[in-house]
C-alpha cells in the first residue's frame, strides 16, 4: 500500500515496530548500566566519554548540544569526570579564550572496555541468527538511522 510519497501505511505494523524498538532500547540501556557498574561512572558520564571518543575534543557547549543537556549540567558532569582523571580541560591553541574537553587515556580505556563488553553481549544475543539475518538487520538499522538523521 504505497501513497504518492512512496510510504506504505500499515498502522498495526508501525505500532509493533515502535514497541519492539522501545523494548530493545530499554534492554540495551539496562544492560549498559549493568556493565558500567564495574567502572564507577554514571550513564551520562559514559555518554559524554563516548561523544569525546567518537568526535574528538569539543567545548562544553558542543558536548551539551550532543547530549541534550544544559551547559551547567554538562559543566558539573565534566568537573566530576576531571576529578576521576577521565578528561581534562585544555585551551584551544588557535583561540586561548576557548576551552575544549579532551578525553584522557583512562577515559579511553573505559570506553574501549565497555564497548567490547557490549559487543560480546550482542554476539551472544545474535547466537541464533544466521549471518544473512544479521546482515539484513544491520542494513535495515543503517537505513533507519539514515532516515532518522534527515529529520
C-alpha angles and dihedrals in degrees: 000000000000124000124202092280091057093248116131118218122222110145094190093052092047090049091051093047091050091049093047092048091048092050092046090050092052093049093048091048092050092047089049091053091051091052092049092057089082093057107050093233129119125239092252090051089051091050090051091049090049093054091049091047093050101037103025129227117356141165123262088253093054092047091046090055093050092048095041091235133132114261090243091055091048090048090055090047091051091047090057092044091050090054088053089050093240096122140010136206114241131183114244107249090218095050118018091198089067119081119199129196112236125198112234126213093260090055091047091052091052092049092049094047095047093046090049090052091048090052091049089051091051091046088057091047091051092051093109095043120099116231088252092054092049092048092048091051091048091052093048093048091048090052091047090050092051092049092048091050089058090065 
